[in-house]
């Protein structure tokens, strides 16, 4: 296994040490494995937390900071955080205005965030939740009933984070999150598997001449495998299922062309160029974009595409200042 | 070959199309393969250009923009840009205050930038150059007489970019660049080879249980190979040669823990945590840091460490606003 680690058992603890040393905008609760803002938000503002299995960096810990999340609960690699972790995050960020849970649709995550919300309610915290289920590739999957939650999570955390920073109340923040999710869809593909440190070998075998279309962010099976094609063909296989699932023609969108962790930026830019041509031909107006590694799958090579419908409200919130390790502008 | 490309022949042209579509802060001269700022700097300010082989993204094109470079000449993968490309960049950015060439120490780059400088001088442009040769791993290498130029380039472009933005004259900007280079050292390592698209196979073979210490950014041989060790041991193999080469004890530094392109962020954070412990134990004060993919080697897995001595002048320039695809803060 070719990884820069000390031991499969200490990956999360060791990575959290590095995150804390690198990012002066956060503090780490090492016991609960929760990343908090170093300076909490002003009193009376809604707090946002997310979390999930580790191995998707910079998501979620890299999105803790001004303009995005208030805290992130970090599970073991590809493993949901426990209810106790989510509870520590929730209670730790609440300042009376309530907390929104941003949950990706995996059975363990949904269950543990729900349990934490109940426990937090018992401690007097007002919690609401939204569940991201934006992956058009498959219905139901290895760890999911319904659709998997993937790239829209990143854009959601930015947009809703700006709204919470503005001082909107919990109901308004949740309604905005639901609007973003209604207009958000994703589709991914892989050139290689990923290797979970504790397993020590690739999660699945993908022959040297094959790729998998519709892959999940933990290596869950996609729609099908086929011989590796050129970037133009792959771009079609990402764009077409998204446009078939939701009508984006005539819409303004924010686009993310995301790397899975093992694919270099030169290839992501190249793919983005192909995606832009297809979206423009389909009558979609790209207002903003992200190209890079934002929601990864350890060392998997491949990419995913996310579209979110963006009206003036959403664009204004997108452009608002953000200061996190993973996204930073306007400050 | 598992890559998101259309054809090995069109990688650069296609990637430039995507860069132009993604980054509204640049415009691309596709004929000369030069990335310029979309909005040129104010008249009377020194312009900075760099460039080199492609495959190291975001360097250099991702560092074109307010607070860093004025233009970058993009060669073929791992191939120096031609004198004509560098000339187009140089003439294109000069507004009367002169141009500083930031050149990494590879024979082809040095030769072609020198030739371009002579041609530009013939057109009345005042050109100065600095050569980055910061890699402590080896003296002389596959494409280099003397030391190779690597990570310090990124930090140099940020620091000197801020000074040029302030309006310092060409001699002052060059003197600052030389000061940064005096205090800058790097050391890298690889877990895997990289694959140049035109070659279609890994540049070198590195057995499944081996790593290479002191690797160059084009896969040039390092100091030695050995069995893959834990992150603590690898961190020592990066830190110790740097501290042996230049006395950093008692110094304030900016540190970059850089990914080679195929290594995910979770591992880079983990490595950064180990590096911080060693530097603190050696009496080095870390004032600022970067952790991520900044100077890559296509899909190579591995990382490199760069230290630059940072006095108050350099820290002030580091903190100055920057607005590029690859580095963005304060704006």
Interface residues (C-beta under 8 A of the other chain):
Chain A: X2 X3 X4 X5 X6 X7 X11 X14 X15 X17 X18 X19 X20 X21 X22 X54 X55 X57 X58 X62 X191 X192 X208 X211 X228 X230 X231 X232 X234 X257 X261 X262 X263 X264 X265 X266 X267 X268 X269 X270 X271 X272 X273 X274 X276 X289 X291 X293 X296 X298 X299 X301 X302 X303 X323 X325 X328 X329 X330 X331
Chain B: X2 X3 X4 X5 X6 X7 X11 X14 X15 X17 X18 X19 X20 X21 X22 X54 X55 X57 X58 X62 X191 X192 X208 X211 X228 X230 X231 X232 X234 X257 X261 X262 X263 X264 X265 X266 X267 X268 X269 X270 X271 X272 X273 X274 X276 X289 X291 X293 X296 X298 X299 X301 X302 X303 X323 X325 X328 X329 X330 X331
